[in-house]
Amino acid sequence: MQSQVIEKNEGSEMDDQAKHFYFMGICGTAMGSAAVALKERGYRVTGSDASVYPPMSTFLTSHGIELKEGYQAEHVPEDADYIVVGNALSRGNAEVETVLNRKLRYLSLPELLKEFFLRGKRNFVISGTHGKTTTSSMLAWLLQHAGLQPGFMIGGIPRNFGEGARLMDSDFVVMEGDEYDTAFFDKRSKFLHYLPEFVVVNNIEFDHADIFDSIEDIKLSFRRMLNIVPSNGLVCINGDDANCLEVAENCPAPVKRVGMGETCDVRIEKVEYHGGASSFVIDGESYQIGMDGEYNVRNAAMAVSGALFAGVEPGVIRAGLLKFEGIARRQEVRGVTDSGITVVDDFAHHPTAIREALKGMRRRFEGARLWAVFEPRSNTTRRKVFQNELPEALGEADAVCVSAVEDPGKVAEEDRLDPELVMATLREKGVPAFYEKGADAIVERLKKESGEGDVVIVLSNGGFGGIHEKLLSAL
């Protein structure tokens, strides 16, 4: 793994106080990148993680960062000035209990980013239920293409960069603004720490059922973020999304509605799809992206709006979009088998994202039989909150395979998704549907049922048991 960091010694009042940072959960992409950035500034950095393995372990050790495997009380250093606590850690963890018992100074990763990397910067925060990774990747690349050398923290791997995080001495930082909670001791959304000057709200739907009780809770969190955007900043919302419009009603910062409707301030017009590519017009300027689907056009329009706010000329933006190479695990063709079956990987797991991904694949592979292979793995899709919506979304495919719920014991049986009922609903619609226990069983099913020219799109926010390579090998 690679990351770029540049030394910077001013900015936070905390800088002069700290000498040694200890990261608990250091092998996460964002945690590891922040750790190396601090190391490059001259701080001593050490850390621990439950599993220490390449590529992150070699990335960290190559920068002189000492790692401990496993969480043990004796790992916590005596001389650490700050303990950075990863989002996955909670009470009962041996190191968490030690930090609390010893009354050490601890903070979350978003707090660390705020005080040591974001304060005083022009922070562009991309938020919303869907499209955060794509939009933030596009915007970071457009700023890079314009010569602005932005820092960024993105929850995916933009192919133009080959890494998801880069913390630099730049005026600009692009942050994927996640509404998920910050840490076990701070249940506010992460994006509330990011000191936003420019904000995108792509869309707002119910998600993260383990954190939020209702859509109203989610909207409250977005309102809180918009409330800290400065008066010389800008908020771009989806002007066609009722929840976005409601959230931005009393926003104290300037707001632009971006969308296709007549009431939008920034109109997306003349949208056309060209078999894997899309074109559109904004304010008389035409743009094209090498991605398909309405959601990707909307994502691109938001990225264009951010680049314009940063002062980038339309012609430079147009050229940059043409060179945007996409993101790993977003409509990514993993290979074509000898028998002519195409295997596609996509991160979609929310019903809306699943539906839009399948629509995009339908346009891209016109005439092919489309298989949707879905893993109910996220904290929300493991629950029955989307029991009715999932069959509607998966029904965009010609045939469907769904695996067993990941870690079912983490969700009470009465609250758990019923995959068999999803299958029954699909069959009632005339869609062949197969419920299998896991990746290997799905591969065996597709060996029997799939044929030449079929397209198999795997929908999961996890590794899904290496199913992509297994499919390419077996089919």
N, C-alpha and C positions, 0 to 999 in steps of 0.2 A: 504494500500500500504506500501511496505517496501523498504528501501534503505540503503546502507551501506556507511558511510563516516568516514574518519579518520582525526584527527586534523593535520594540517600542517601549519606552520606560516611563512615559508620562500618561496621564489620563485619569487614573483612579486614585483617590486618597488612600485606598487600601494598599497600593503598590509599595509604599515605603514601609508598611508594617509587616509585610509578608516575605518570608524567605523560603519556606518549605510547604508545598501543597501535596496532600495525600488524597488520591482518587479511589473511591470505593465503587467498583464497577467500571474500571478504566478501559476495558476492551470494547466498549461500545464505540461506534464510529465517531459520534460527536464528542464523547468523553475523551477518546484517544487523541483526536485532533486538537482539542483544547489543551490537553496535557502537554503535547509537543509544542504548541504555541507558547505556553508558559515556560517550558524548558528553554526555548530559543531566546526568551527574554532574559534568561540568566537565573531563573529560580530553580531551586531543587524540586524535583517532581518524582514521586514514587506512587505506587498504587497496587491494588489487588482486584481480583475478579474470580468468580466461581470457576470459570474455564479460561485458561490462558493458552491460546494456540494461534498459529499463523492464519492470515497475514498480519493481524493487528499486533500480536506479540512481537514479531520481528520488527515491525514498524516502530514500536515503542522502544525496544531494547537498542535498536540502531541509533536512537537519539539519546542513549544513555539513561533511560528511565528504568529504574529497578522495579521488578514485578514480583508479587506474591500470589501464589495460586491458592484459592479457597479463602473463605472469610473466617478469620480467627482473631480472637481478642489480642493476642500478642503481635499481630501484624501492624496494629495501629501505632505509628511512631510516637515516641515521647516528645519529639521536638517539632511536630507539624504545627504550622501556624493556621492552616485552613484544611478542613476535611471537606472534600467535595463528594456529596452523596448522590449516587446514581438513582434514576427514577424507579428501577426495578427492586431496590432494597426497601425493606420495611421492618417494623418492630419484630423482635425475635431473632434477627440476624445478629450474630455474635459481635461483629464490628460496630453495628449500629448501637447495640446496648453498651458497648465499651465507650463509645464517643459520648453518649448521653450520661453515663455514670461518671465519667471523668470531666464532664462539663467543658468539653472542647468546643472550639469555634467551628461550626459546620455551616455549609450552604449548599444549595442545589446547583446543578449545571446552569440553568437559566440565570440564576443570580450571579454566578461567576461570569457568564458571558456579558451580562449587563454592566458589571462594575469594571471588568478588565478589558473588554473588547468593543462594547457598543456605545458606551458613554461618549458623547461628543461627535459621533459619527452620523452619517446620513443612512439611516436604517430603513430598508424597504422590506416590509413584512407581508408575506403572501399567505392568506388564510382562506378557510372555507372547508366544507365537508369533502369536496372533490376537487381535484386538479391542482392541489398545492405544489406537488413535486414537479409536475410538468411546467406550471407557470413560473415557479421560482427558478427552474433550470433554464427556461427560455430567457427570462429577464437577466439572470447572471451572465448568460452567454452574450446577450445583446450589449450589456455594459462592457464586457470583456472585448468584444469585437470593436467597440467604439474607443478602446484604449484606456478605459477607466480602471482597469485592474481591481475589480471588486473582491472583497471577501465574501464568503457565503457559507451557509450551513443548511444543507438540503437532505431530506430523508430518502434519497435515492442516489443513483450514480449517473449524472449527465455524461453522455459519451464524449461531449466536447472537452470535458475536464478530466474524466477518468477517476474522479474522486468526489465524495459527497460533501466535503468540508475543506475550507481554506480560510485561514484567519490571517489577514495581511494588514499592513499599515496603509490603508486606503481610506479615502473619504466615504466610500460606499460599501455597505454590507447588505447582502440579500439573505433574508432569513425565511425559511419555511415556518410559518406560524401555526403551530399545532395547538388545538384547543384542549388537548389532553392535560391531565393535572401535572404539576411540577415535581412533586416529591411526596413522600409519605407525610411530611410535616408541613406541606404547602399544597393545598388542594386547588389552588387557583390554576387557571390555564397557563401554559408556558408562555404564550404570546404576550401576556401582560408584563413580562420582564424585558421586552425587546426594544423599548424606547423608540417606537415607530415614528418616522416622518411621513412615509408613504405606505399606505395599506391597501391591499386588495382583499375583498370579500367575494370569493367566486360564487358561493351558494351556501345555503344553510339548511341542513336536514337533520333529523334525529340520528345520532350515532353515539358510540361509547356508552352503551347502556350500563356498564360497570361504574361509570363516573357520574353521569347525568341521569336524573329521574324523568326529565321531560324536555321537549323542544324549548319550552320557556326558560329552563335552566341554561340551555345552550345559548339562546339569544341574549340572556343577561350577561354571559361571559363575553360575547362579542360587543355588546354595548360598552362594557367596561374598557375593552381595548380601544374602541373608537373615542372614548372619553379622554384618552391621554395623547391623541394625535394633536400636534401643535397647530396653531392658526396659520402658520406658513407651510403646513404640510398639505397632503391630499389623500382623500379616501376614494377609491374606485370600487363601486359595488355592482353586482349583477342587477341591472335595472329591470330584468324580466323575472326576478325572484322575489316573491312577496315577503318572505322572511328577511331578506337583505334590506328591502325598502323599509320595513318596519324597524329594524335595528338601527338604521341610519337616520331616522326621523328627526331626532334632536341632537345629532352629532355637532359638536362645537367647531369642528374643522371643516374646510371645504369638501364637498362631496360631488363626485361625478357618477352618473348612472351610465354603465357601459352595457350595451346589449343590442338586440334586434328590434325591440319594440319602438313605436313612434314616440313615446315619452322619454326615451333615453337621450342623455346629453351627448354621448358618443355612440353613434349608430354603426353597427356592423352590417354592411350591405353587400349585395351581389356575391353571396356565398356560393361557391361551386366546389364540387368534389371531383377529383381526377384519378381515381384508382390508387389510393395510397397517399395522395396529396390533397391539399385544400387551398383555395384562394378566397380572398375577401377584400373589401374596401372599407377604409375608415377615413372620414374627412377628405375624400377625394384621392387618397393615396391607396394604391393596391399593394397587397402583400400575399405571399404564398408560403406555406409550410409543408414539409414532407411528412405530414401526419393526416390521418383521416378522421372525420367525425365532427359533429357540431360542438361537442365539449372541447375538443382541441382548438377549434376556431375561437371559441370564447376564451380559452386559456391564452392563446396568442394575442388576442385583442387586449387582454389585461397586461400582458408583457409589453406590448407596444405602448400602452398608456404609461407604464412605469418608465420605460426608456425615454419617452417624450418628456416626462416630468424631470428626468435627470439631465435633459438638455441635448439628447442625441437627435440628430437630424433624421427625417423619414427615410432618406435614401440610404443612410448607414443602417438603419433598422431593417429595411427591406433586404439589403445584402446579407445582414447577419442572420435573418430568419432562414434564408436559403441555405445557409451553412450550418444550421442547427441540426444535430445528428440524433436527437431524441434521448430517451432515458432507458437504461436497462430495466427490463421487466414491465415495460409499457408497450403492449402490442408488438412484442419482440419475437420474431420468427427464430426459433431455436434450431430448426433444421427441417429437411424434407427426406423422408425415408425412401429406400429403393423402390418401394411400391407406390410412391407418389403421394404419400400422406404428409401434410404439413402440420408441424407442431408449433403452436404459438404460446408464449408466456405472457400473462398479464396479471398485475397486482390487484385487480378489482376484487372487492369483497363485499361492498355495500350494494344493495339491489340496484340503485340508480347507476352506479359505476359499471355493474355487470351488464345491465341493459344497454348502456351506451357503448361499451366495449364490443358487445355482440353485434350491434348495429353497424359499428365501424368495420368489423370483420366481414359482415354480410356485403357491404359495398366493395371492400377490398378484394374479396374472393367471390365475386359474383358467379352464381351458378353452382358453387361447390356445396356439398352437404357439410353443415357446420355442427360439430360436437362441442358442447360445453361441459368441461370437467371441473367441478367446484368442490373446494374444501371448506367446510364451515369451521373456521379457525379463529376469527377475531372474537373479541369479548362480546360483541353485539350479535354477530351471526350465529354464535353458539346458543343464543337465547331465542325464544319464540317471538320476539318483538317483530321479526320480519317473516313470520310463518306464512303470511299471505302474499307478501311482496316478492319473496324469492321465486316462487313458481312463475309469477308474472314476468320477472326479469329473465329467468332461465329459459322461459318459453320462446324467447327470440331465437333460440337455437333450433336445429332440426332434430337433435337427440341430446340427451343429458346423462351424465354420470355424476353422482354425488357420493362423497365418502362420509364415513362416520364422523360425528362431532368430535373435534379435537379436545382431549382432556375433559370428558363429560362430567367427571366428578367435581369440577370447579363451579358447576352451575347446578342448582337444585333441579331435580327431575321435573317438577311442575313448571319451572321457568325455562326448560331446555327446548331447543329446536327439535321438532320431530321430522327427521329426513324422510321417513316412510310416507308421512302425510304430504310432504313436498312432492314425492314421486307420484303418489296417487292423484294429486291435483294436476300434475303435468300430463299424466296418462289420460285423464278426463278431457284434456285439451287436444288429445291426439298426438302428443309428443312422446316418442319412446324414451323411457326414463329408467335408469338402473341405479339402485342403491348398493354400494359395495363398502366393505369394511375399511379399505385403505388403498394406497397407491398400487400395490402389487395386484390386488384383486381387480382394480380398474383397468390395469394394463391387460390382464387376461381377458376381461370383458371386451375391450377394444380390439384385441387380436381376433375375436370371433365376429364382431359386429361392424368394424370399420372397413372401408374399401378404398380403392384407388381414387385419388382426387379429393378425398375428404380433408377437411381442416379441423384439427383438434385444438381448441383454445383452453389452456389450463388457467383457472381463476383461483388465486390464493395469495394471501399476504405472508406466506411462509415457504419453507423448502419443499413441502408436500412429498417427503420421502424420496426426493430425487426423481420424481415421476417423469420429468421431461426427457432425461437421458434414457430412462427405462422404456419410454414409449418409442423413442427413436431407434433403440436397439431391437425391441420386440416386434415392432410393426414393419 
